Amino acid sequence: MEKLKRQDEAAGVESVELSPAQIEAIAEARRTWEARVAECRILHQSAVAGAADVQALQEIEANHRRDLARFASDRDRRIERIRRGETS
């Protein structure tokens, strides 16, 4: 842990102490993300099983990748707002 702190200091990364409420809010954001990803994967598997042709399968795969990227982006934005102390 100390080694990571020294590396962050050397890189100019600012360390911020989080409140217990912020820590819990970040954990909740991650749990929500995990649930959304799990649901998306189940739906994706179902859609892949029903794909009629290669074109449909490619579209399903592209949509799945887009959804996963959006979920991760939403999670990261939410965590960043929590770290900054914003409530919305």
C-alpha positions in Angstrom: 0.0 0.0 0.0 2.8 2.4 0.9 4.6 1.7 -2.4 1.4 2.6 -4.3 1.1 5.8 -2.3 4.7 6.7 -3.1 4.1 6.0 -6.8 1.0 8.2 -6.8 2.9 11.0 -5.1 5.7 10.7 -7.6 3.1 10.8 -10.5 1.4 13.9 -9.0 -1.8 12.0 -8.1 -3.7 13.8 -5.3 -4.9 11.5 -2.5 -8.3 12.3 -1.1 -9.8 10.8 2.0 -13.3 9.5 1.5 -16.0 9.6 4.1 -17.7 6.3 5.1 -20.8 7.5 3.2 -18.8 8.1 0.1 -17.1 4.6 0.4 -20.5 3.0 0.7 -21.9 5.0 -2.2 -19.0 3.9 -4.4 -19.5 0.3 -3.4 -23.2 0.6 -4.3 -22.3 2.1 -7.7 -20.1 -0.9 -8.3 -22.7 -3.4 -7.2 -25.3 -1.7 -9.5 -22.8 -1.9 -12.4 -22.1 -5.6 -11.7 -25.9 -6.3 -11.7 -26.4 -4.4 -14.9 -23.6 -6.3 -16.6 -24.9 -9.7 -15.4 -28.3 -8.9 -16.7 -26.9 -7.7 -20.0 -24.8 -10.9 -20.4 -27.9 -13.1 -19.8 -29.9 -11.2 -22.4 -26.9 -11.3 -24.7 -26.6 -15.1 -24.4 -30.3 -15.4 -25.1 -30.1 -13.2 -28.2 -27.1 -15.0 -29.5 -28.9 -18.3 -29.2 -31.7 -16.9 -31.3 -29.6 -15.2 -33.9 -30.7 -16.3 -37.4 -27.6 -15.4 -39.4 -24.1 -13.9 -39.2 -25.3 -10.4 -39.8 -27.8 -10.6 -36.9 -25.0 -12.1 -34.7 -22.6 -9.2 -35.6 -25.3 -6.7 -34.7 -26.0 -8.4 -31.4 -22.3 -8.5 -30.6 -21.9 -4.8 -31.4 -24.9 -3.8 -29.3 -23.5 -5.9 -26.4 -20.1 -4.2 -26.6 -21.8 -0.8 -26.7 -24.0 -1.5 -23.7 -21.0 -2.8 -21.6 -19.0 0.3 -22.5 -22.0 2.6 -21.6 -22.5 0.8 -18.3 -18.8 1.2 -17.4 -18.9 4.9 -18.4 -22.0 5.5 -16.3 -20.3 3.8 -13.3 -17.1 5.8 -13.7 -19.0 9.1 -13.9 -21.1 8.2 -10.9 -18.0 7.3 -8.9 -16.2 10.5 -9.9 -19.2 12.6 -8.8 -19.2 10.8 -5.4 -15.5 11.4 -5.0 -16.0 15.1 -5.7 -18.8 15.2 -3.2 -21.6 15.9 -5.6 -25.0 14.4 -4.5 -26.7 14.0 -7.9 
